[in-house]
Amino acid sequence: MKTLHLMMIRSFLAIFIFSLLFFIMIIQLLDVFSNLWRYLAHEASMSDIMRIAWFYIPKCISYALPVSLLFTVAFTLGTLYKNNELISILGSGISLYRLLIPFLVLGVVLSVGSFFFEQFLVIDSFRRKNEVFREVVHQAVSRSNTNVTVLSADARTIYNAEYYNDNKKTITKTIVLIQDASGNLKTRLDADWGEWTGDHWTLHNCRIYSWDAERAVFNSERRVAYKAVELTEPPATFYKPTQKIEEMGFRDAHRWVQKLRKAGLPHREALTEYYNKYFFPFSAFIVVLIASGVGGRFKKNVLLMNLLASLVLSVLYYVMQMITLILAKSGYIPPLAGASAALLIFLAGGVYLLRIART
């Protein structure tokens, strides 16, 4: 049995390496040709395009791994069916499930490996790829923001501004609420606009409401320009959220989701992408299950039919994942369901195909 498994693994590895390189090339070409007009418009050099492609390789491996596994396992088993070798294997008393143990174990190992590969290599390289791409095509990222609500680091000051201008470092139509140590409202500042002056905000045409505890009333005062030295929240706090969860590690992504939630900002999209970071690496194991059931379906044109089946099933998986993620981000289903639905559906499909596989 050990000899049979080693023979299957040797056959598997040769095809797997070739198919992985093939699908990486396909993904790279899709990325290059989809952005070709941008490269031509900005006269990007070949070295710049090669740099972008180089940083994109780890992400391509992450995308290509499930497809390559699906094709390789299905092709390996399909070849056994085509050559009638499986008849002697099953006839000797070896069950199909026992025969598939190396592939199933490999699927688990690659899934766990993908999880750490994503964390320690893919995220940084993909972020670098996007930075170089924006640099090459002169794609500026605006950090100006609208309808901004910010909570200070000590959780005692709340800022609200209709518009934050990142170029001028100004906030427009601003309301600031300052609380005391007990959480009671102490001061309210209403200003037409404010500007950052290095270490604090200066509010213009400002109305100051301060609480008089003895009289139990708010005192009102107007200032043309009020140097609010107590307002030290830096302009970076007001930035438009430009961070992408796929460019963050798990800890940074979790902090970002918590920050959005704490500030009362929309966070469903970020939370959905955060959950997806945990589920996507286990696609490797799912496709091994599916391939184990699909591999024996074709006895003619094994290479072509298994390649076609791999591409079709992969497209269906990614499309279903995209749909469930969109539904979760739009609020139709919970974020956790949106991130896990496609994986669970294909897991059930893989188990079903394996149960009805010819033995």
N, C-alpha and C positions, 0 to 999 in steps of 0.2 A: 504493500500500500504506500509505503514511504517512497519507493522508487517511482510509482505512478504519479504521486503528487509532485515530486521533483521534476519529472518529465513535463508535466503540465505547467509548472512555474517557469521552466526554461522557455517553453514555447510562448507562454504569456508575456514574459519580459521583453523578448525581441519585438513582438508586435506592439506592445504597450509603448515602448520608447519611440518607435516610428510614428505611431498614431498621435502621441503627445506632441512631438515636434510638428507634425502635420497640422494639428488643430491650433497650436500656438502661431504658426505661420498664417493661418487663415484669419485669426483674430487680429494679428498685427496688420495684415493687409487691409482688413475692414477699417481699422482705426486710421491708417494712413490715407486711404482713398476717401473716407468720409470727411477728412480735414484737408484734403489736397488743395481745395480752392483757397483756404486760409493761408496755407504755406505759399502758394503762388502769389496771392495778393500782397503778402508781406515779404516776398523774396527770401524765404527761409532757405538757408544753406542745407546741403546734404548732411553735414556734420550735426546740425541742430536736429534734423529729423531723426538721425541715428541715435542721438542722445535721448530723445523722447522715447523712441522704440526700446532702447536699452533699459530705461527705468520702468517701462511698461511690461517687461518680460515676467517678473514675479506675478503680476496681476493676471497676465495671460495664462500662466501655469495654473493659477487658481480657477480660472474660467474653464480651461481645457481639460483639467484633470477628470471631472465627472464624465465628460463626453468620451474621453479616451478610454476610461475604464469600461464604460458601457459598450463601446465598440470592441475592445480587446477581449473581454470576457465572452461576449456574444459570438465573436468570430472564432475564438478558441473552441468553445463548445460546439459551434456550428460545423467546424471542420471535423470534429469527432463524429458528429452525426452523419455528415456527408460520406466519410470514409468507412462508415459502419463499425468504427472502432468501439463505439459505445455499447454495441451489442455484446461484445465479448466482456467488456468491463462490468456491465450490469448482470450479464449471465454468470459471472464468477461469484456473484453474491454481494457485490459492492453496491450499496444504494446510491442514488443520485445525490442525496443530501450529504452523504459521507464524502463523495467525490468532490463536492463543492466546498468543503471545509477550508482549503487554502485560499480560495477566492473570498470567502466570507471573512476570514481572519484578516486578509489583506485589505478588505474594505474598511474594517474597523480601524486597523493601524493607519491607513491613509487618511481616514476621517479625523482621527486624533492628531495626526501629523499636520493636516491642513489647518486645524485650529491654531496650533502654535506657529506654523509657517505664516499664516495671515497676521498674527499678532506681532511677530518679531521681524518680518521682512516685507510682506506685501504692503502694509499700511504706509510705512515710511517711503518705500520706493514709489508707490502710487501718488502720494502727496508730492514727492519731488517731481514726478512726471508731469503733474498738473501745473506745478510752478514753472517748470521749464516751458511747457506749452503756452501758458499765458504770457511768458516773457517773449517767446519767439513771435507770436501773433499779435503782440502788443494789446493784449486783452486786459483792460483795467478793471479792477474790482472796486465798486463803489461801497463805501462804508457808511454813507449817509443813511439815515433811518427815519421812519415816520411812526407817529403814535407810540412813543417810547415810554415805558414804565420801568424804573430801576429802583432796586432796594440796596441801600448802602451796606457796607461790610459789617457794621455793627447792628444792622437791622432796626435802626432808629429813625432813619431818614428815607422818605419815599419821594422820588422824582417822577414827574410826568411832563412830557414835552410833545407838542404836536409834530415837531420836526427837528432832527439833529443834522447839522451841516458839518460833514467831516473835514471839508477843505478849510472852512473858516473857524472850525471848532466852536460853533455857536448852537444854542438851543432856542427854539421859538415857542411862544405861548406856553410858558412854563408854570407849573404848580409844584411847590415843594412843601411837604408835610414833615415836621420835626417832632419827635416824641421824646418824652422824658424817660427816666430809668424805669418808671412803673408802666410805661406803654401808653400814657395819656398824651393827648395832643398838646404840645407846648407852643409851637409856632407854625404859621402858615405863610408862605411867600408866593405871591402871584406877580409874574413879570411878563412883559411883552416879549423880551428876549434876554438871553444871557450869553456871556462869552468867557472862555477859559483864559485865565491870566497867569498861568504857570503853576500855581499850587492851590488855586481856589476859583470859584465862579463869581463873576461880577454880574449882577442882575440889573437890567435897565427898565426904567418906568415901573418900579416895583412897589407893590402894596404889601406891607408887613402887618400881619395879625398876630399879636402875642397875648397869651393867656395871663390875666390878672387873677391870681388865686384868692386874694383878699376880697375883691369886689365880685368875683365869679363872673367876669365879663372878658371879652376879647378887646384889646386896644388896637387901634388901626393907625398906621403911619405910612405916608407915601415918600419914596425916595426916587430921585431921577436916576441915580446910579448907586447901587448898594453893593459894597464889597462884602460878600458873604463868605468870610474866612472859615466859617464852620462847614461850608459845602466843599469838600475836598475829593469827591468822587471823580476820578479822571475821565477824560473824553472816551477812552477805550471802552468804558462801561456802556456807553450809548451806541456803540457800533452796531450796524446792521448785522444780524447773524449770518456769517458767510462760511462758518465751519461746516464741514461735511462729516457725518458720522463715519463714512467709509474711509476717511483719512485720519481717524482717531483710533488710539488703542482702546481697550475695553474700559480701563479706569477713566481715561479722559472723556470717553463717550458717556459714561455713567455720570460724571460730574457735570457735563454739559446738559444732559437731560434734566438733572436736578436743578441746575441753575435756571433753565427755562421755566420749569415748573414753579420754582420759588418766586420768580419774577412775574408770574401770572401770564407768561407768553405762551403762544401755541407750541405744544411739544409733542403732539401725537406722531408727527412725521419722524422726529428725531427718536422717539421711543420705539417706533416700529423698526427703524433701521438698526437701532441698538439690539433689539431682540434678534433681528435677522443675522447679526454678526455671530450669534451662537448657533443658529440652526443651519446656516448655509454650509459650513465645513462638513456636515454629516451627509451631504449629498453623495459623497463617494460610496458610502455603504449602501445607500438606497439604490444607486444605479447598478451595483453588483447584484442585488436581488433581482432587479428587473432584467438585467442581461442574462442571468441564470435561467430565467423563464423564457426569454426570447431566443436564446442561442440555438435551440433545437427546432425552431419553426421553419428554417429554410434548409433545403437539401440541394438546391441548385443556385448558382450564382451567389455563393455564400459571402464572398467579399463585398460585392455590390449591395446585396440585400441587407446585410448587417450594417454596412456603412449608412445606408439610407434609413434603416430603422433607428440607428443611433442618433442621427441628425434629427429625425422627426420627433423622437421621444424627448430629446434634449430641448428642442424648440418648444414642445408642449410644456415641459417642466418650467422653463424660464418664463414663458408667456403666462402660465398659471401663477407663478410666483409674482410676476409683475402685477397681475390683476388683483391678487389678494393683498399685496402691499399697498396698491392704490386705494382699495376699499378701506383698509385700515387707516391710512393717512387721511382719508376723507371722512372718517368717523362712522362708517357703515358697520364695521366689525371691530372688535378690540384689537389693539396693536399686537398682542401676543398671538392671537388667532391669525392675523395677517401674515406674521413672520413664519408661522409653523404650518399653516394649512397645506401648502403645496407639498411640503416634505412628508406630512402625515398621509396625504392622499396617495402619493406615489409609493410610500412605504406599504400601504394596504394593497396597492396594485402589484407591487413586487412580490409580496407574500402570496397573493392570489395566483400570479403567473407561475411562481415556483411550485405551488401545490398542483397545478394542472399540467405541469411540464411532463413531457413523455419520459417514462422511466422503463 
